[in-house]
């Protein structure tokens, strides 16, 4: 079952982590290829609930949100079914973000069938990020969010009461701001705080401008996650910058933290990662720290 915080241990909710079996993920079990997070041989293995729960509870995490791991899209129901069974056995995760082929006219039916499998599902993710560098690219084009079939499937989220996990690079954020504005009754969660590649001033300026456009849309919240993706380390100045900028633009009630484990397990253990985000929040009021580390995720995901 989920852990209970103590008076000396404030609540931590992990708003973004993965679990997997290699046999379900051709991208993981196949020959290694260049990927957005670099060399990944150490995580080319099963990462199951028991291992995650042991790491998470030792670090003070009390509850968690599983985010899809790119199972083959024709097995989107199998992924949700597996997580339902994992939760029945362990009490974790507390919520699930699934996936579906949202460019398929039949995707809305898949989403409804996922909802019928378990009430744990709170939303869906299909990665839309595109970059000039092929290894940083997931979507087939930078503007796939304008596809009419995709948009019809996004419209189906409203009736389900689900959110969409939005993963884009800063260059895509102006388009993304117009996209989310068209679906004002649906919550969009910006993954990995908009994927800042580095701290070059021009890069930061473009990222900040894109974030500002998304923050102007009240149905967007942001995840303070994944900041080791491009630098391959726990980088305190980077984490401080991301925390400060997101809090300035979105406010604490629209910011939430997560581990991105086991991806970030490539370059860190969990305690230093938790400590870095806590350090970034050290000078903020207690209410802000609580919102970012637990409260926002509890509200957004209905935990």
C-alpha positions in Angstrom: 0.0 0.0 0.0 1.1 3.6 -0.3 3.2 5.0 2.5 2.1 7.5 5.1 4.2 10.6 5.8 5.4 11.4 9.3 5.5 14.8 11.0 9.2 15.0 10.2 8.8 13.7 6.6 6.7 15.8 4.4 4.6 14.1 1.8 6.2 13.4 -1.6 4.0 12.3 -4.6 5.9 11.1 -7.6 3.9 12.5 -10.5 6.0 10.8 -13.2 7.6 7.3 -13.2 7.6 4.2 -15.2 7.5 0.4 -14.7 8.3 -2.1 -17.3 8.9 -5.7 -18.5 11.4 -5.9 -21.3 9.3 -8.4 -23.1 6.6 -5.7 -23.6 8.8 -3.0 -25.1 10.5 -3.7 -28.4 12.3 -0.3 -28.2 13.9 -1.4 -25.0 14.6 -5.1 -25.8 15.9 -4.5 -29.3 19.4 -3.5 -30.2 20.5 -0.2 -28.6 20.1 2.9 -30.8 20.7 6.6 -30.1 18.0 8.0 -27.9 17.0 11.3 -26.3 18.4 10.2 -22.9 21.7 8.8 -24.3 23.2 5.4 -23.7 20.7 3.2 -21.8 22.2 -0.2 -21.4 21.8 -0.2 -17.6 18.0 0.1 -17.8 17.6 -2.6 -20.6 16.1 -4.9 -18.0 12.8 -5.3 -16.1 12.0 -2.5 -13.8 9.1 -3.8 -11.7 6.9 -2.5 -8.9 8.8 -4.1 -6.1 12.0 -2.4 -7.0 10.4 1.0 -7.6 8.3 0.8 -4.4 11.4 0.0 -2.3 13.4 2.9 -3.8 10.4 5.3 -3.6 9.4 4.6 0.0 13.0 4.7 1.2 13.2 8.2 -0.3 9.9 9.3 1.4 7.6 9.0 -1.6 4.1 8.3 -0.5 2.2 7.8 -3.7 2.9 7.8 -7.5 1.6 8.2 -11.0 2.7 5.7 -13.7 3.2 7.2 -17.1 3.1 5.0 -20.3 6.3 3.5 -21.6 5.6 3.1 -25.3 4.2 -0.3 -25.5 3.3 -1.1 -29.1 0.2 0.9 -29.7 -1.8 -2.1 -30.7 -1.3 -3.3 -27.1 -2.6 -0.2 -25.4 -5.2 -2.2 -23.6 -2.7 -4.7 -22.4 -0.6 -2.0 -20.8 -3.5 -0.7 -18.7 -4.6 -4.2 -17.8 -1.1 -5.0 -16.5 -1.0 -1.8 -14.4 -4.4 -2.7 -13.0 -3.1 -6.0 -11.9 0.1 -4.5 -10.5 -2.0 -2.1 -8.4 -4.2 -4.9 -7.2 -1.1 -6.7 -5.9 0.9 -3.9 -4.5 -1.3 -0.8 -4.0 1.0 1.1 -6.4 0.7 3.2 -8.6 -2.1 5.4 -7.4 -2.9 6.5 -11.0 -2.1 5.5 -14.5 -1.5 7.5 -17.7 -2.0 5.2 -20.7 -1.5 5.7 -24.4 -3.3 5.0 -27.7 -2.7 5.7 -31.3 -4.4 9.1 -31.3 -3.9 9.4 -35.1 -6.2 6.4 -35.6 -9.9 7.2 -36.0 -10.7 4.3 -33.6 -8.6 5.6 -30.7 -11.5 7.1 -28.8 -13.0 3.6 -28.5 -9.6 2.3 -27.1 -9.6 5.1 -24.5 -13.2 4.2 -23.4 -12.2 0.5 -23.1 -9.2 1.5 -21.0 -11.5 3.4 -18.7 -13.7 0.3 -18.4 -10.7 -1.8 -17.4 -9.8 0.3 -14.4 -10.6 3.7 -12.8 -6.9 4.1 -12.2 -6.5 5.7 -15.6 -6.5 9.5 -15.4 -5.3 10.4 -18.9 -3.2 9.6 -21.9 0.1 10.4 -23.5 1.3 10.3 -27.1 4.7 12.0 -27.4 4.6 14.9 -29.8 8.1 16.2 -29.4 10.1 16.8 -32.6 13.6 18.2 -33.0 16.1 18.7 -35.8 18.3 16.1 -34.2 16.9 12.6 -35.0 17.7 11.1 -31.7 15.7 13.8 -29.9 12.6 13.2 -32.2 9.5 11.1 -31.4 6.8 12.6 -33.6 7.0 12.4 -37.4 6.6 16.1 -37.8 6.7 19.2 -35.4 3.0 20.1 -36.0 1.2 16.8 -35.6 -1.0 18.3 -32.9 -3.0 20.0 -35.8 -4.0 16.7 -37.4 -7.8 16.6 -37.5 -8.0 12.9 -36.4 -5.7 13.6 -33.5 -7.8 16.6 -32.4 -11.0 14.6 -32.6 -9.5 12.1 -30.3 -8.3 14.8 -27.9 -11.9 16.1 -27.8 -13.0 12.7 -26.5 -10.9 13.2 -23.3 -13.5 15.7 -22.0 -16.2 13.2 -21.7 -13.8 10.8 -19.9 -12.6 13.5 -17.5 -9.1 12.7 -18.6 -6.0 14.9 -19.1 -3.4 14.8 -21.8 0.3 14.7 -21.1 1.9 17.2 -23.5 5.5 16.5 -24.5 7.0 19.2 -26.8 10.2 21.1 -27.3 10.3 24.9 -26.9 10.1 25.5 -30.6 6.7 23.7 -30.6 5.3 25.7 -27.7 3.6 28.5 -29.7 1.7 25.9 -31.7 1.0 24.0 -28.5 -0.4 27.1 -26.8 -2.9 27.5 -29.7 -3.7 23.8 -29.5 -4.5 23.7 -25.8 -6.6 26.9 -26.1 -8.9 25.0 -28.4 -9.7 22.4 -25.7 -10.2 24.7 -22.7 -12.2 22.0 -20.7 -9.3 19.5 -20.8 -6.2 19.7 -18.6 -2.8 19.5 -20.3 0.3 18.5 -18.4 3.5 19.8 -19.8 6.0 17.0 -19.4 9.6 17.6 -18.2 9.0 21.3 -17.9 9.1 21.8 -21.6 12.4 20.0 -22.2 15.1 22.6 -21.8 18.2 21.3 -23.6 20.9 23.5 -21.9 21.4 26.7 -20.1 22.8 28.8 -23.0 21.1 32.2 -22.6 19.5 32.0 -26.1 18.1 28.5 -25.4 16.8 29.6 -22.0 15.2 32.7 -23.5 13.3 30.7 -26.2 12.2 28.1 -23.6 11.0 30.8 -21.2 9.0 32.6 -24.0 7.4 29.3 -24.9 6.5 28.5 -21.3 5.0 32.0 -20.9 2.7 31.3 -23.9 1.6 28.0 -22.4 1.2 29.4 -18.9 -1.2 32.0 -20.3 -3.6 29.0 -20.9 -5.2 28.2 -17.5 -5.7 24.5 -18.5 -2.0 23.8 -18.6 0.0 22.5 -15.6 3.7 21.7 -15.7 5.8 18.8 -14.4 9.2 19.5 -12.8 10.7 16.2 -14.1 13.3 14.8 -16.4 16.0 17.5 -16.0 18.8 14.9 -16.4 17.6 13.9 -19.8 20.1 16.1 -21.8 22.8 16.7 -19.2 22.9 13.2 -17.8 23.4 14.2 -14.2 21.7 15.9 -11.2 22.5 19.5 -12.0 21.5 21.7 -9.1 21.8 25.1 -11.0 19.6 23.7 -13.8 17.0 22.3 -11.4 17.0 25.7 -9.5 16.5 27.5 -12.8 13.6 25.3 -13.9 11.9 25.4 -10.5 12.2 29.2 -10.3 11.0 29.8 -13.8 8.1 27.5 -13.7 6.9 28.8 -10.3 7.2 32.4 -11.5 5.1 31.6 -14.6 2.6 28.9 -13.5 2.4 29.3 -9.7 2.7 26.5 -7.2 -0.8 25.2 -7.9 0.2 24.4 -11.5 3.6 22.8 -10.8 4.3 19.3 -9.7 7.4 17.1 -9.2 8.3 13.6 -10.3 11.2 11.3 -10.6 11.2 10.1 -14.2 12.6 6.8 -12.8 14.0 4.5 -14.0 15.2 6.8 -16.9 17.0 9.1 -14.4 18.4 6.0 -12.7 20.9 6.0 -15.6 22.8 8.8 -13.8 21.6 9.0 -10.2 20.1 7.2 -7.3 16.8 8.4 -6.0 17.9 10.2 -2.7 20.2 12.7 -4.5 17.4 13.5 -7.0 14.8 14.1 -4.3 17.3 16.2 -2.4 18.1 18.4 -5.4 14.4 19.3 -5.9 13.9 19.9 -2.2 17.0 22.1 -2.2 15.5 24.1 -5.2 12.4 24.7 -3.1 14.1 25.4 0.2 13.5 29.2 0.3 9.8 29.0 -0.7 6.9 29.0 1.8 5.7 25.7 3.2 2.5 25.9 1.1 4.5 26.2 -2.1 6.7 23.2 -1.2 3.7 21.1 -0.3 1.9 22.0 -3.6 4.9 21.2 -5.8 5.9 18.0 -4.0 2.5 16.6 -3.4 -0.6 18.8 -3.5 -0.8 19.7 -7.1 -0.3 16.1 -8.2 -3.0 14.9 -5.8 -5.5 17.4 -7.2 -4.6 17.0 -10.9 -4.6 13.2 -10.9 -7.4 12.8 -8.4 -5.3 10.8 -6.0 
